[in-house]
Amino acid sequence: MSLLPEQLADRYRRFRFRHYAPNQHRYEELAERGQTPDVMVVSCCDSRVDPETIFSAVPGELFVVRNVANLVPPFETTGKFHGVSAALEFAALNLRVRHIMVIGHAGCGGIRACLEHDAARQTEAKFISNWMSMLDVARDEVRTRLATRPVGELAGALEREGIKTSLANLRTFPCIQILEGRGRIALYGAHFDIATGALSVLNEGTGAFVEV
């Protein structure tokens, strides 16, 4: 029995030959000096949306945390495990990133589950429903505002509202409040359309997403 799926082993061998070998010096520098990324990205774990690919990043350029529906939870210290919060704290205080971007995408399964309550109906799903409840308020607002529109349009609207919610939650973290207030860190929201490759960036002044 293989220790790795053969397709992964084959792709690793290609990586060593095509990418690692020509850039070995850079990898050695990263190993010796550590990482100094300027940008943190909060992205969905959807396999079709890869921040490093979208932004043509090389190793060491982006500090990425991925989760279902690219959500940032609000600041709180009562729970036991805070993976996204820990990554955010590390990026802001240890790595001293200057930019944090929340990037959502079209056709997000987590957003659709929130909109249609699919996650809540699946008795074996013990975590998704609770995680997506962060968007309950946004979901209800979207449903009210777009009550007569098709479900695809509601999903697209909720994807964008989810990005706004995550940015608002980011600003509940004291370290982000302080650093943004000092102009030491900037926050961004973006939405990626998988089918067209279009990237739209949030204008927080107007609330609209503008294509790059």
C-alpha positions as CSV (number, residue, x, y, z in Angstrom):
1,M,0.0,0.0,0.0
2,S,1.4,3.4,-1.0
3,L,2.0,5.9,1.8
4,L,0.7,8.7,-0.5
5,P,-2.0,8.7,-3.2
6,E,0.0,8.2,-6.4
7,Q,-1.2,11.4,-8.0
8,L,0.2,13.4,-5.0
9,A,3.5,11.5,-5.0
10,D,3.8,12.3,-8.8
11,R,2.9,15.9,-8.3
12,Y,5.5,16.2,-5.5
13,R,8.2,14.8,-7.7
14,R,7.2,17.4,-10.4
15,F,7.3,20.1,-7.8
16,R,10.9,19.1,-6.7
17,F,12.0,19.1,-10.3
18,R,10.1,22.1,-11.8
19,H,9.8,24.5,-8.9
20,Y,12.0,23.6,-6.0
21,A,15.2,22.9,-7.8
22,P,15.3,26.2,-9.8
23,N,14.4,28.2,-6.6
24,Q,16.3,26.2,-4.1
25,H,18.3,29.3,-3.0
26,R,15.1,31.1,-2.1
27,Y,13.7,28.1,-0.1
28,E,17.0,27.9,1.8
29,E,16.8,31.6,2.6
30,L,13.2,31.2,3.9
31,A,14.3,28.3,6.0
32,E,17.2,30.2,7.5
33,R,15.6,33.7,7.9
34,G,12.0,32.8,8.5
35,Q,8.9,34.3,6.8
36,T,8.3,38.0,6.4
37,P,5.1,38.3,4.5
38,D,3.5,41.7,4.0
39,V,0.0,40.4,3.4
40,M,-2.4,38.0,5.3
41,V,-5.2,36.5,3.3
42,V,-8.3,34.9,4.8
43,S,-9.7,32.6,2.1
44,C,-12.3,29.9,1.7
45,C,-10.9,26.3,1.8
46,D,-12.7,25.6,-1.5
47,S,-10.3,23.7,-3.8
48,R,-11.1,26.0,-6.7
49,V,-9.9,29.2,-5.0
50,D,-6.2,29.4,-4.2
51,P,-4.9,32.8,-3.1
52,E,-1.3,32.1,-4.1
53,T,-2.4,31.2,-7.6
54,I,-4.8,34.2,-7.9
55,F,-2.1,36.7,-6.9
56,S,0.8,34.9,-8.5
57,A,2.6,34.6,-5.2
58,V,5.8,32.8,-4.5
59,P,6.6,31.1,-1.2
60,G,7.0,33.5,1.7
61,E,4.8,36.3,0.2
62,L,1.4,35.5,1.6
63,F,0.3,34.4,5.1
64,V,-2.9,32.4,4.3
65,V,-5.6,31.0,6.6
66,R,-8.4,29.1,4.9
67,N,-11.7,28.0,6.3
68,V,-15.3,27.3,5.3
69,A,-16.7,30.5,3.6
70,N,-13.6,32.6,4.5
71,L,-15.1,33.8,7.8
72,V,-13.4,35.7,10.6
73,P,-15.2,35.1,14.0
74,P,-15.7,38.0,16.3
75,F,-13.1,38.6,19.1
76,E,-13.8,36.5,22.2
77,T,-11.8,34.5,24.7
78,T,-14.3,32.2,26.4
79,G,-13.9,29.2,24.1
80,K,-11.0,26.7,24.0
81,F,-9.8,26.7,20.4
82,H,-9.5,29.7,18.1
83,G,-7.6,28.7,15.0
84,V,-8.5,31.7,12.9
85,S,-8.1,34.1,15.8
86,A,-4.7,32.6,16.6
87,A,-3.5,33.0,13.0
88,L,-4.8,36.6,12.9
89,E,-3.0,37.5,16.2
90,F,0.2,35.9,15.0
91,A,0.1,37.7,11.6
92,A,-0.6,41.1,13.2
93,L,1.7,41.0,16.3
94,N,4.5,38.6,15.3
95,L,4.7,38.8,11.5
96,R,3.6,42.5,11.5
97,V,1.8,42.2,8.2
98,R,0.7,45.5,6.8
99,H,-2.4,44.2,4.8
100,I,-5.2,41.8,5.7
101,M,-7.5,40.7,2.9
102,V,-10.7,38.6,3.2
103,I,-11.4,37.0,-0.2
104,G,-14.7,35.3,-0.9
105,H,-15.8,33.6,-4.1
106,A,-18.7,32.7,-6.3
107,G,-20.5,29.4,-5.8
108,C,-19.4,29.1,-2.1
109,G,-20.9,25.9,-0.7
110,G,-20.8,27.2,2.9
111,I,-22.8,30.3,1.9
112,R,-25.3,28.1,0.0
113,A,-25.7,25.9,3.1
114,C,-26.3,29.0,5.3
115,L,-28.8,30.3,2.8
116,E,-30.7,27.0,2.4
117,H,-30.1,25.6,5.9
118,D,-28.6,22.5,4.4
119,A,-26.0,22.2,7.1
120,A,-28.6,22.3,9.8
121,R,-30.5,19.5,8.2
122,Q,-27.5,17.1,8.0
123,T,-27.5,15.3,11.4
124,E,-23.9,14.1,10.8
125,A,-22.7,17.7,10.3
126,K,-21.8,18.7,13.8
127,F,-19.7,21.9,13.1
128,I,-20.8,23.5,9.8
129,S,-24.2,24.8,11.0
130,N,-22.7,26.5,14.1
131,W,-19.8,28.0,12.1
132,M,-22.1,29.4,9.4
133,S,-24.4,30.9,12.1
134,M,-22.0,33.9,12.1
135,L,-23.9,35.0,9.0
136,D,-27.5,34.5,10.3
137,V,-28.1,38.3,10.6
138,A,-26.6,38.9,7.1
139,R,-28.6,36.0,5.6
140,D,-31.9,37.4,7.0
141,E,-31.2,40.8,5.7
142,V,-30.4,39.5,2.2
143,R,-33.5,37.4,2.2
144,T,-35.6,40.4,3.2
145,R,-34.0,42.8,0.7
146,L,-34.0,40.3,-2.2
147,A,-37.1,38.3,-1.4
148,T,-38.3,37.9,-5.0
149,R,-35.0,37.2,-6.6
150,P,-33.6,33.8,-7.6
151,V,-31.6,31.8,-5.2
152,G,-28.4,32.3,-7.2
153,E,-28.7,36.1,-6.8
154,L,-29.3,35.7,-3.0
155,A,-26.2,33.5,-2.8
156,G,-24.0,36.1,-4.6
157,A,-25.3,38.8,-2.3
158,L,-24.7,36.8,0.8
159,E,-21.1,35.9,-0.4
160,R,-20.4,39.7,-0.4
161,E,-22.2,40.3,2.9
162,G,-20.1,37.5,4.4
163,I,-16.9,39.4,3.4
164,K,-18.3,42.6,5.0
165,T,-19.2,40.6,8.2
166,S,-15.7,39.2,8.4
167,L,-14.1,42.7,8.0
168,A,-16.4,44.0,10.8
169,N,-15.4,41.0,13.0
170,L,-11.7,41.7,12.3
171,R,-12.2,45.2,13.8
172,T,-13.5,43.7,17.0
173,F,-9.9,42.5,17.8
174,P,-8.1,45.0,20.0
175,C,-4.8,44.6,18.2
176,I,-6.5,45.3,14.8
177,Q,-8.3,48.3,16.2
178,I,-5.0,49.7,17.5
179,L,-2.9,48.9,14.4
180,E,-5.5,50.1,11.9
181,G,-6.0,53.3,13.9
182,R,-2.3,54.0,13.7
183,G,-2.2,53.4,10.0
184,R,0.0,50.3,10.5
185,I,-2.4,47.8,9.0
186,A,-5.0,48.1,6.2
187,L,-8.0,45.8,5.7
188,Y,-9.5,44.8,2.3
189,G,-12.4,42.7,1.1
190,A,-12.5,41.0,-2.3
191,H,-14.7,38.5,-4.3
192,F,-13.4,36.1,-6.9
193,D,-15.6,34.8,-9.7
194,I,-14.3,31.3,-10.6
195,A,-16.0,31.1,-14.0
196,T,-14.7,34.4,-15.3
197,G,-11.6,35.0,-13.3
198,A,-12.9,38.5,-12.3
199,L,-11.7,39.9,-9.0
200,S,-13.9,42.6,-7.4
201,V,-12.7,44.7,-4.4
202,L,-14.9,46.2,-1.8
203,N,-15.1,50.0,-1.6
204,E,-16.0,50.3,2.1
205,G,-17.1,53.9,1.6
206,T,-19.9,52.9,-0.8
207,G,-20.3,49.3,0.1
208,A,-20.0,48.3,-3.5
209,F,-17.6,45.7,-5.0
210,V,-15.6,47.2,-7.9
211,E,-13.9,44.9,-10.5
212,V,-10.1,45.3,-10.7
